[in-house]
Amino acid sequence: MTDVSQRVWDDEGWRPTEPEILMAVAKDENCRLQAEYLEGVHYSGDRKWIIRAVQGHSNSIGRQMRDVDAYEAVDKWSGLNMAVHGTRFDLLPAIIGVGPLGLLPGGLKRTSSNKRGQRTHVHCSMYAPSDPRLVAGFRREGTDVAIRLDLPQMFADKVTIFKSKADVLLLPNVVGPQHILTIQVLPRGVTLYRRPTVRQYREHLATIHCVVPACGREWRIGTQLCLECGEPITSRAIADIAQQLPSKFDRSVEVKRRYGLAMSQYASFGSARRRS
């Protein structure tokens, strides 16, 4: 508490009282801080209050903390059914591109000219982006993509997961693509990636190429739209985009433009693909 008061004095030129600091902690909309009262009285006569961040620790501070003491460990008996990570579209090639990638604690390493404290966990929300219960765990500023993880499979694989006091899920290790269910664009929900089934893995190559000759980028199987040029590279992606168009006429025009098919022909083609 004394350190917080001194920091405000150094930065702002005034010294907050103990009730003002506690009120600021309690009214934080993102639940980022926690006030803990320790037994006993300091030698100066002050009460022993500790103000701490409930998650988001970086660099040396994060490395000093013991997750098992600072957070609650969760497992399949915890009643959780969702884990959603928010990120930016431009980072997706480094998450689901070709190769053993995934979600990295702290994200991609910054260059020496753009250093920033590296978080020690992958942060996930327990709720969908549109859920009114969402308070923390989903980065809002600059976030245009939602990555939903396969919690049951992660529990089965004994992936370490913690929960903070703000109900944010914290993952201290790399989250591989095998645990990524879907990736969707916000706010409209167009699916960029859908994890392939076991059958698809067996019957197809591990990668897929963009169908645009001028692009031709290679992506992990399950990618629905080219992350370079934005063109759909699967029939299901075409259907998803068509459903976003405001009218039936607009959808038929889009399918005709891309495939040269009438909607009835395209619907029959899609049904045949789903049965196969």
HELIX and SHEET records of a PDB file:
HELIX    1   1 THR A    2  GLU A   12  1                                  11    
HELIX    2   2 GLU A   18  ALA A   26  1                                   9    
HELIX    3   3 ASN A   59  GLN A   64  1                                   6    
HELIX    4   4 ASP A   67  ALA A   70  1                                   4    
HELIX    5   5 PHE A   89  LEU A   91  5                                   3    
HELIX    6   6 PRO A   93  ILE A   96  1                                   4    
HELIX    7   7 SER A  112  ASN A  114  5                                   3    
HELIX    8   8 LEU A  151  ALA A  156  1                                   6    
HELIX    9   9 PRO A  177  HIS A  179  5                                   3    
HELIX   10  10 VAL A  198  GLU A  203  1                                   6    
HELIX   11  11 SER A  235  GLN A  244  1                                  10    
HELIX   12  12 LYS A  248  TYR A  259  1                                  12    
HELIX   13  13 MET A  263  ARG A  275  1                                  13    
SHEET    1   A 2 LEU A  33  VAL A  41  0                                        
SHEET    2   A 2 ARG A  47  ALA A  53 -1                                        
SHEET    1   B 4 GLU A  72  ALA A  73  0                                        
SHEET    2   B 4 PHE A 162  LYS A 163 -1                                        
SHEET    3   B 4 VAL A 168  LEU A 171 -1                                        
SHEET    4   B 4 VAL A 122  SER A 125 -1                                        
SHEET    1   C 4 VAL A  84  THR A  87  0                                        
SHEET    2   C 4 VAL A 145  LEU A 149 -1                                        
SHEET    3   C 4 ILE A 180  VAL A 185 -1                                        
SHEET    4   C 4 THR A 191  ARG A 194 -1                                        
SHEET    1   D 2 THR A 207  HIS A 209  0                                        
SHEET    2   D 2 GLU A 218  ARG A 220 -1                                        
END                                                                             
